[in-house]
Amino acid sequence: MEGQVRYGLVGTGMMGVEHLNNLAITPDAVVTAIADPTERSLGWAKKALGDRAEGVQAFGSSAELAKSGLVDAVIVASPNYTHRDVLTPLFGEGLAILCEKPLATTIPDARWVVEQAEASARPFWTAMEYRYMPPAAEFIAQVHNGRIGALKMLSIREHRFPFLEKVADWNRFSANTGGTMVEKCCHFFDLMRLITQSEAVRVYCSGAMDVNHLDESYDGRTPDIIDNSFTTVDFANGVRAMLDLSMFADGATNQEEITAVGDKARLDVLIPDGEIVYSPRVGFMNPKQVERSTVHVDETALNAGSHHGSTFYEHQRFNAAVRGEGAVEVSARDGLMAVAIGTAAEISAREHRVVEMSELGF
């Protein structure tokens, strides 16, 4: 594809605005259409577009946008539970699609998206921004390049702030999000698959809603989303992975800490500090030989969103795929597998048992 790529955006809330900000600094990207059924959300998008809003057509639905002929690629950033309905009219229109995580809130819907995406000749990309945080990307490259030897253990910690307020408070309920382990933690289950280069075989999650949203009520309904958990995932290649999530630890210096331990060394990455810490094995009582380095993140990318620059780097890769100059790096099937592990974790936490992935058809 030569010239500018014309983008449409469906879902113009907080994450949609982040995409608009990153498209503004993506070469040869131009936003030509936006869609959202909520006028207030459309207003946020128009404000984010600023001078670029002139000539951008607004629609009430993805179906109207799909038929407009105004776009080459569409970003789907609507609420989780709407993804299948939003995507339905987009498939078959010759459009490249970047769909925000989680791919869907249920495994059947995620499987449907995979079927449609794999039948399409145009790129379909699941937005897993955490892969593209520069410190995380460098950490993953070092693990895959053998710096720690053979990977045996992987742990991910995210200690962060509670879920933010969304339009109509849709993210307070598992029926809308798939549950915290799908909505939030699909990022980490995707990272686990990417880093281990294997598939999950069993999941155990201990989690609950202990602190956040306990005093909230919406039309007589109380929130039911997990706000803290420990999740252990066994992978087919023998690697064990663990996720430590707290959504009431917003005072922590680093929101994400990832540790990989191999038979030769341990490697850590701290985000947002950007520090990578390499700790080779030295034997009992011998001096430590720890090496520290810091991964730089471009200030322009950092300022364009709240995901440590990752959305910018993701867009450069997606844009290349749309142009036929690069491969899709996060497929619909990757999105499905992250939803599947998250679903297993939700079942495990609520039923207090180990869940075999084979129970879910994997």
C-alpha positions in Angstrom: 0.0 0.0 0.0 1.4 3.4 -1.0 0.5 6.8 0.6 -1.5 7.3 3.7 -3.3 4.6 5.6 -6.9 5.8 6.4 -7.9 4.8 10.0 -11.3 4.4 11.6 -11.8 4.1 15.3 -14.7 2.3 16.9 -15.0 3.1 20.6 -13.8 6.6 21.5 -13.4 6.3 25.3 -10.1 6.5 27.2 -8.3 3.8 25.2 -9.7 5.0 21.9 -8.3 8.5 22.7 -4.9 6.9 23.4 -5.0 5.3 20.0 -5.8 8.6 18.4 -2.9 10.3 20.2 -0.5 7.6 18.9 -1.9 7.7 15.3 -1.1 11.5 15.4 2.7 10.6 15.6 2.5 7.6 13.3 3.9 8.4 9.9 1.4 8.3 7.0 -1.5 7.6 9.3 -4.6 9.7 9.0 -7.9 9.3 10.9 -10.9 9.7 8.6 -13.8 8.2 10.7 -14.8 7.6 14.2 -17.8 5.6 15.6 -19.4 5.5 19.1 -23.1 5.4 20.2 -22.3 7.9 23.0 -22.1 11.6 22.0 -20.0 12.4 25.1 -17.4 9.8 24.0 -17.4 11.2 20.4 -16.7 14.6 22.0 -13.6 13.2 23.7 -12.3 11.9 20.4 -13.0 15.2 18.6 -11.1 17.1 21.4 -8.2 14.7 21.1 -8.1 15.1 17.3 -8.0 18.9 17.6 -7.3 20.5 14.2 -7.3 17.0 12.7 -11.0 16.6 13.5 -11.9 18.7 10.4 -13.1 16.2 7.8 -13.3 13.3 10.2 -16.8 11.7 9.8 -18.6 10.5 13.0 -20.9 7.5 13.0 -23.1 5.8 15.6 -22.0 2.3 14.8 -19.3 0.1 13.3 -21.7 -1.0 10.6 -22.1 2.6 9.3 -18.3 3.1 9.5 -17.7 -0.2 7.7 -19.9 0.8 4.7 -18.6 4.3 4.5 -15.6 3.5 2.2 -13.6 6.0 4.2 -11.1 3.7 5.9 -8.4 1.1 5.1 -7.9 0.0 8.7 -10.1 0.0 11.8 -9.2 0.1 15.5 -11.8 -1.5 17.8 -11.6 0.0 21.3 -15.2 -0.4 22.4 -16.2 -2.2 25.7 -15.1 -5.8 25.9 -18.6 -7.3 25.7 -19.3 -5.4 22.4 -16.4 -6.8 20.4 -18.2 -9.5 18.5 -21.1 -7.2 17.6 -18.7 -4.5 16.6 -16.5 -6.8 14.5 -19.3 -8.5 12.7 -19.9 -5.8 10.1 -16.2 -5.1 9.7 -15.3 -8.5 8.4 -15.9 -9.0 4.7 -15.3 -5.3 4.0 -11.6 -5.7 3.0 -10.5 -3.9 6.2 -7.4 -4.4 8.3 -8.4 -4.6 12.0 -6.6 -4.0 15.3 -8.9 -5.2 18.1 -8.2 -4.2 21.7 -7.7 -6.9 24.3 -9.4 -9.0 25.5 -10.4 -10.3 22.1 -13.8 -11.2 23.6 -15.3 -12.0 27.0 -16.1 -15.6 26.3 -14.2 -18.5 24.6 -17.0 -19.1 22.0 -17.0 -15.5 20.9 -13.2 -15.5 20.8 -13.2 -18.7 18.6 -15.7 -17.0 16.3 -13.4 -14.0 15.9 -10.5 -16.4 15.1 -12.5 -18.1 12.4 -13.4 -14.8 10.8 -9.9 -13.4 11.0 -8.3 -16.5 9.6 -10.7 -16.4 6.6 -9.8 -12.8 5.9 -7.1 -11.7 3.5 -6.5 -8.5 5.5 -4.4 -8.3 8.7 -6.1 -8.9 12.0 -4.1 -7.9 15.1 -5.0 -8.3 18.7 -3.8 -5.3 20.7 -1.5 -6.7 23.4 0.4 -3.5 24.3 2.5 -5.0 27.1 4.6 -6.9 24.5 5.7 -3.5 23.1 6.9 -1.7 26.3 10.6 -1.3 25.4 11.9 -2.7 28.7 9.6 -5.7 28.4 10.6 -6.3 24.8 14.3 -6.2 25.6 13.7 -8.5 28.6 11.9 -11.0 26.3 14.7 -10.8 23.7 17.3 -11.6 26.3 15.4 -14.6 27.6 14.8 -15.9 24.0 18.5 -15.3 23.2 19.5 -17.7 26.0 21.1 -15.2 28.4 19.6 -17.1 31.4 20.1 -20.5 29.9 17.0 -22.8 29.8 14.0 -21.0 31.2 12.4 -22.8 34.1 10.4 -20.3 36.1 8.6 -17.1 35.2 6.9 -14.7 37.5 4.9 -11.5 36.8 3.8 -9.0 39.4 1.4 -6.1 38.6 0.7 -3.9 41.6 -1.4 -1.1 40.5 -4.5 1.2 40.9 -8.1 0.0 40.8 -10.2 -0.1 37.6 -10.9 3.4 36.3 -14.4 4.8 35.8 -15.8 3.9 32.4 -18.9 5.0 30.5 -22.0 3.4 32.2 -19.5 1.7 34.6 -19.5 -1.3 32.4 -16.1 -2.5 33.8 -17.5 -3.2 37.3 -19.2 -6.4 36.2 -17.7 -9.7 35.1 -20.5 -10.2 32.7 -19.2 -7.2 30.7 -15.5 -7.8 31.1 -15.1 -11.6 31.2 -13.8 -11.0 34.8 -10.6 -9.4 35.9 -8.5 -12.4 35.0 -9.7 -12.0 31.4 -10.1 -8.2 31.2 -6.8 -7.2 32.9 -4.7 -10.3 33.1 -5.0 -11.5 29.4 -2.0 -9.2 28.9 0.0 -11.3 31.3 -1.2 -14.6 30.1 -0.2 -13.5 26.6 3.3 -12.5 27.9 3.6 -16.0 29.5 2.8 -17.7 26.3 5.2 -15.4 24.4 8.1 -15.8 26.9 7.7 -19.6 27.5 7.0 -20.3 23.8 4.6 -23.0 25.0 0.9 -23.5 25.7 -0.8 -23.7 29.1 -2.0 -27.1 30.3 -3.4 -26.3 33.8 -4.3 -23.2 35.9 -4.7 -22.5 39.5 -5.9 -19.1 40.7 -6.6 -17.9 44.2 -8.3 -14.5 44.1 -11.1 -12.4 45.5 -12.6 -8.9 45.7 -11.3 -7.8 49.0 -10.8 -4.0 48.9 -12.1 -2.2 45.8 -15.7 -1.3 44.9 -17.1 -2.9 48.0 -19.3 0.2 48.8 -20.5 0.7 45.2 -23.9 -0.1 43.8 -25.3 0.4 40.3 -29.0 0.1 39.9 -29.1 -2.3 42.8 -26.2 -4.4 41.5 -22.9 -4.6 43.3 -19.6 -5.1 41.5 -18.2 -8.7 41.3 -14.7 -8.2 39.9 -11.6 -9.7 41.5 -9.1 -7.1 42.8 -6.2 -9.4 43.9 -5.0 -12.8 43.0 -2.2 -15.3 42.7 -2.3 -17.5 39.6 0.0 -20.4 38.7 0.1 -21.7 35.2 1.8 -25.0 34.1 3.0 -25.0 30.5 3.4 -28.0 28.2 7.2 -27.6 28.1 7.6 -27.8 31.9 8.0 -24.1 32.6 5.9 -22.8 35.5 4.6 -19.3 35.5 3.0 -17.2 38.2 1.0 -13.9 38.3 0.8 -11.8 41.4 -1.9 -9.1 40.9 -3.0 -6.4 43.3 -5.3 -3.6 42.2 -5.0 -1.7 45.5 -1.2 -1.2 45.5 -1.0 2.1 43.5 1.8 3.4 45.8 4.3 0.9 44.4 7.3 2.4 42.6 7.1 -0.1 39.8 3.8 -1.2 38.5 5.2 -4.3 36.7 8.0 -6.5 37.7 8.8 -9.6 35.6 11.4 -12.3 36.6 12.7 -15.2 34.5 14.9 -17.8 36.1 16.9 -20.2 34.0 19.4 -22.9 34.8 22.2 -20.3 34.4 20.9 -17.0 35.6 18.0 -14.8 36.7 16.7 -11.8 34.8 14.4 -9.1 36.1 12.7 -6.1 34.4 11.1 -3.2 36.4 8.6 -1.0 34.7 8.3 2.1 34.6 11.9 2.3 36.0 13.0 0.5 32.8 15.8 -1.3 34.7 16.9 -4.8 33.6 18.8 -6.7 36.3 20.9 -9.8 35.3 22.0 -12.1 38.1 24.1 -15.1 37.0 24.5 -18.1 39.2 27.8 -17.8 41.3 27.6 -20.7 43.7 27.3 -20.7 47.5 29.0 -17.7 49.3 30.7 -16.5 46.1 30.6 -12.7 45.2 27.5 -11.6 43.3 28.0 -10.5 39.7 24.9 -8.5 39.2 24.6 -6.4 36.0 22.1 -3.5 35.7 21.1 -1.6 32.6 18.2 0.8 31.8 16.1 0.7 28.6 15.4 4.1 27.1 11.9 4.9 26.0 11.3 7.8 23.6 9.6 10.7 25.3 7.2 11.3 22.5 6.0 7.7 22.8 5.7 8.0 26.6 3.6 11.2 26.4 1.2 9.7 23.9 -0.4 7.2 26.3 -0.4 5.5 29.6 1.2 2.2 28.6 4.9 3.1 28.9 5.2 4.0 25.2 4.0 0.6 24.0 0.9 1.8 22.0 3.2 3.9 19.8 5.5 1.0 19.0 2.5 -1.4 18.5 1.1 1.1 15.9 4.3 1.2 13.9 4.2 -2.6 13.6 0.5 -2.7 12.8 0.9 0.0 10.2 3.7 -2.0 8.5 1.4 -5.0 8.4 -1.4 -3.0 6.9 1.0 -1.8 4.2 2.2 -5.4 3.5 5.7 -4.4 4.9 5.5 -6.6 8.0 3.9 -9.6 9.5 1.0 -9.7 12.0 2.7 -10.3 15.3 -0.3 -10.8 17.6 -2.9 -12.9 15.9 -6.6 -13.5 16.7 -5.5 -17.0 17.9 -3.1 -15.3 20.3 -6.0 -13.3 21.6 -8.1 -16.4 22.0 -5.4 -18.3 24.0 -5.1 -15.3 26.4 -8.9 -15.3 26.9 -8.8 -19.1 27.5 -6.2 -18.9 30.2 -8.0 -16.0 31.8 -11.3 -17.9 31.7 -9.6 -20.9 33.4 -8.3 -18.5 36.1 -11.7 -17.0 36.7 -13.2 -20.5 37.1 -10.4 -21.6 39.3 -10.7 -18.6 41.7 -14.5 -18.9 41.9 -14.6 -22.7 42.3 -11.4 -23.1 44.3 -9.9 -25.7 42.2 -7.3 -26.5 39.5 -8.6 -26.1 36.0 -7.2 -28.3 33.2 -7.1 -26.4 29.9 -8.5 -29.6 28.3 -11.7 -28.9 30.1 -12.1 -25.8 28.0 -11.2 -27.6 24.8 -7.5 -26.7 24.6 
